[in-house]
């Protein structure tokens, strides 16, 4: 029991201590833990608050209400603490680690732990090691940091921004004053500025990944859905970016003839620049390879002619339909390893659209094919799900040693295609671009050792029929190899390569206007190694001459 006169003093001290404790809890601490001692140093401390009478409300702070309490205590969170009741190596937040353990750490595996990412200001526990101390010490900081992931306004210090300011209109009284405060006037329009910047830009010698494909007037447009399922026609096609998308259009059938994106010419008329830069460069026209026509009952028919067809509106009473509308677009662009576009092919699906098919769905696809044999490899056709030889043109599979492979496709020939034209096309498909004349005998053969390389023997096999055109249908490559060197570690050596081009009679059309020819390529490896025979060197013979008195006096 104490004296009653001490109660006011005790209340004052308790209130003072409570204020200091509350302030200390809200101030970021910095703790340094050494080998022999542990001390906590507070960054800043406010002076002790003066005592206030009981029942007096606390002075309001700069905020209207208290901040929400963080759900996660970052100081107590430790994601690298994996072993219970045991110190984890380099885990600076592990409560089981002592200053002795910290002194042998090489780094902190988890340097910082942050709090809730939904707040503008979030707590962060930062751990580091002080290697300059002897022994090394762990440094722990609990700070408030600004969240860079969200936009926050902390202080509004520009009062005019809170209201609309009427601009000062020039007149005869304030004109001179406004002229002095302004930066002057410019007569250049936005289009002139952009043109000047474009003309001063350096001319790029090749296309690079992601660069939009330039045309003679603008860029190659590839309609795509951006913010919604509706088609956006101003989306550029990017180099080496293969895409396959579908989007919808809300159209009025009565105006279908006026909508450019529904017509075939919108996709076939642009001319792509071989390389980006000035318009004086060579232009690559888009070649229409095939046109499929889809009727209202979903039947398909291939058109022989690839001329441009315009969409046409047909009205029969209250019924309106639009024909020759583009439903699918497939671009196939051929490029070289130098970043140049060498060929542009286009396949289209046209159809008839009625009011029941609205909104109209369109499909777009673009892919890039490299025909140049970059590494001088022996290649064959690559099989795909489409099995269309025209779609496979330029797509090759390298021949791997020891792997027998076979691939094929279907070539559709119309009645208008002659045999001579088909022969050139099929030979190009079978042999590919730059068919090699030699192959290396070993996997590490040097290019300068020309005499060691194995030549490829090209043979054409065709039936003996007079006055008939022979169409190549298959290319069979046979690689003969042998085991070379030591029996313990023999090396594979190619000794002969033969390419057989097999031809058959040109097929005639019995019914319809289209013929289908099966084209195939194959490669086989044949081991021609002779049976190995173990051999041994002859026993060494002694061929030594001794002095004539070597055995004296015994002989």
Secondary structure, DSSP 8 states (H G I E B T S, - for coil): ---GGGHHHHHHHHHHHHHHHHHHHTS-EEEEE-SS-EEEEES----------TT------SSSS-----SS-TTT--TT--STTS--TT-TT-TT--HHHHTT--S-SS-EEE--TTSSEEEEEEEEEETTSSS-EEEEEEEEEE-TTS--------GGGGS--------TTTHHHHHHHS-------HHHHHHHHHHHS---SS--TT-B-BBSSSB-B--EESSSSBEETT-B-BTT--EEEEEEE---GGGGGG-GGGSTHHHHS-EEESSSS-TTS-EEEEEEEEEEEE-TT--EEE-S-------EEEEETTEEEEEEEEEEEEEEEEE-TTS-EEEEEEEEEEEEEEGGG-SEEEEEEEEEEE-S-TT---EEE---SS-BHHHHTT-EEE--TT--EEEEEEEEEETT--HHHHHHHHHHHHH-TT--SEE-SSTT--TT-GGGSEEEEEEEE----TT--EEEEEEEEEEEEEEES-SSS-EEEEEEEEEEEEEEE----SSSSEEEEEEEEEEEEEE--------------------TTTTTTT-
